[in-house]
């Protein structure tokens, strides 16, 4: 069996790859949150058309980047627009060899859509309607991870 080569992601490392079935589930979950009002835009070609077509409120351009870099979490999902590749990384991605891709925490508190049209259309940053509650869950997970790492460094198990 040949292992596929994952796209470059910086910073961080890939912790886990999703199967094709899991990728399909991710896309459905993402669309349930951000794409419920996608009629009239070509979301089949690019999921980010939901944002460029004003079907879900989102920051765009530099404002999107400013919001994105503020996000915290223990892990982040990266999903390719072609819906064939998804993986979990341990750091908020700043660069990828993917052209059109989405970054979000597993609970979909927010999403960042990186587009091939950047500078004209995108990137886009959107928050889940329950962002505050979901983001607090992400903050707790990050604190727990940090505490575990501190304990490990002290020799605790």
C-alpha positions as CSV (number, residue, x, y, z in Angstrom):
1,X,0.0,0.0,0.0
2,X,1.4,3.4,-1.0
3,X,1.1,6.2,1.5
4,X,-0.1,9.5,0.0
5,X,2.1,12.5,0.6
6,X,0.4,15.1,2.8
7,X,0.6,18.8,1.8
8,X,3.1,21.0,3.5
9,X,1.7,22.8,6.5
10,X,3.6,25.4,8.6
11,X,4.1,25.7,11.4
12,X,3.3,22.4,13.2
13,X,3.1,18.8,12.4
14,X,0.4,16.5,11.1
15,X,-1.1,14.5,14.0
16,X,-3.6,12.5,12.2
17,X,-5.0,12.0,8.7
18,X,-8.8,11.6,8.0
19,X,-10.1,8.8,5.9
20,X,-12.2,9.6,2.9
21,X,-15.4,8.7,4.9
22,X,-14.3,11.0,7.7
23,X,-13.5,13.8,5.2
24,X,-17.0,13.5,3.8
25,X,-18.4,13.8,7.4
26,X,-16.3,16.9,8.0
27,X,-17.6,18.6,4.9
28,X,-21.2,17.8,6.0
29,X,-20.5,19.2,9.5
30,X,-18.8,22.3,8.0
31,X,-21.7,22.9,5.6
32,X,-24.3,22.4,8.4
33,X,-22.6,25.3,10.3
34,X,-21.4,27.7,7.6
35,X,-23.3,26.6,4.5
36,X,-26.9,26.3,5.5
37,X,-27.8,29.3,3.3
38,X,-25.6,28.3,0.3
39,X,-28.4,28.3,-2.3
40,X,-27.4,30.5,-5.3
41,X,-23.7,30.3,-4.9
42,X,-21.4,27.6,-6.4
43,X,-20.3,26.0,-3.2
44,X,-19.7,22.7,-5.1
45,X,-16.7,24.4,-6.8
46,X,-15.5,26.3,-3.8
47,X,-16.9,26.2,-0.3
48,X,-15.6,29.7,0.3
49,X,-18.2,31.0,-2.2
50,X,-20.5,30.9,0.8
51,X,-18.5,33.8,2.2
52,X,-17.8,35.7,-1.1
53,X,-21.5,35.4,-1.9
54,X,-22.5,36.8,1.5
55,X,-24.4,33.7,2.5
56,X,-22.7,33.7,5.9
57,X,-21.1,36.7,7.7
58,X,-17.3,36.7,7.5
59,X,-14.4,39.0,7.7
60,X,-12.4,39.2,4.5
61,X,-8.8,40.1,3.5
62,X,-6.6,41.6,6.1
63,X,-9.4,41.7,8.7
64,X,-9.8,38.0,8.3
65,X,-6.1,37.4,8.9
66,X,-6.2,39.6,12.0
67,X,-9.0,37.5,13.5
68,X,-7.4,34.2,12.4
69,X,-4.1,34.8,14.2
70,X,-5.9,35.5,17.5
71,X,-7.4,31.9,17.5
72,X,-6.2,29.4,20.1
73,X,-6.6,25.7,20.3
74,X,-4.9,22.4,21.0
75,X,-5.4,21.1,17.5
76,X,-6.7,22.4,14.2
77,X,-8.3,20.6,11.3
78,X,-7.1,21.4,7.7
79,X,-9.6,20.5,4.9
80,X,-8.7,20.8,1.2
81,X,-11.4,22.4,-1.0
82,X,-11.3,19.3,-3.3
83,X,-12.7,17.4,-0.2
84,X,-10.2,14.6,-0.6
85,X,-7.7,15.6,2.1
86,X,-8.1,16.5,5.7
87,X,-5.8,16.2,8.7
88,X,-5.2,17.5,12.2
89,X,-2.2,19.7,13.0
90,X,-0.9,20.8,16.4
91,X,-0.3,24.5,15.5
92,X,-2.4,27.2,13.8
93,X,-1.3,26.9,10.1
94,X,0.2,30.1,8.6
95,X,1.2,28.5,5.3
96,X,0.3,25.4,3.2
97,X,1.1,24.0,-0.2
98,X,-2.7,23.6,-0.6
99,X,-4.2,26.3,-2.7
100,X,-7.8,26.5,-1.4
101,X,-8.2,25.1,2.1
102,X,-10.1,25.6,5.4
103,X,-8.7,25.6,8.9
104,X,-11.0,25.2,12.0
105,X,-11.1,23.6,15.4
106,X,-12.9,20.2,15.6
107,X,-15.9,21.9,17.2
108,X,-16.2,24.4,14.3
109,X,-16.1,27.4,16.6
110,X,-14.7,29.3,13.7
111,X,-13.3,28.7,10.2
112,X,-10.6,30.3,8.0
113,X,-11.0,29.9,4.3
114,X,-7.8,30.4,2.3
115,X,-8.5,31.0,-1.4
116,X,-6.6,31.0,-4.7
117,X,-8.1,34.5,-5.3
118,X,-6.4,36.0,-2.2
119,X,-6.0,39.7,-2.6
120,X,-9.2,39.9,-4.6
121,X,-11.5,37.4,-2.8
122,X,-10.4,36.2,0.6
123,X,-9.2,34.9,2.8
124,X,-12.4,34.7,4.9
125,X,-12.8,34.2,8.6
126,X,-16.1,33.3,10.1
127,X,-17.4,32.5,13.5
128,X,-19.9,29.9,14.6
129,X,-23.1,31.5,16.0
130,X,-22.1,29.9,19.3
131,X,-18.5,31.1,19.1
132,X,-18.1,32.3,22.6
133,X,-19.2,29.0,24.2
134,X,-17.3,26.8,21.7
135,X,-14.2,28.9,21.9
136,X,-14.1,28.6,25.7
137,X,-14.2,24.8,25.2
138,X,-11.2,25.2,23.0
139,X,-9.4,27.4,25.5
140,X,-10.0,24.8,28.3
141,X,-8.5,22.0,26.0
142,X,-5.5,24.1,25.3
143,X,-5.0,24.9,29.1
144,X,-5.2,21.2,29.8
145,X,-2.7,20.3,27.1
146,X,-0.3,23.0,28.5
147,X,-0.7,21.7,32.0
148,X,0.0,18.1,30.9
149,X,3.1,19.2,29.0
150,X,4.3,21.1,32.1
151,X,3.8,18.0,34.3
152,X,5.6,15.9,31.7
153,X,8.6,18.2,31.7
154,X,8.7,18.0,35.5
155,X,8.8,14.2,35.2
156,X,5.2,13.6,36.3
157,X,3.1,11.0,34.6
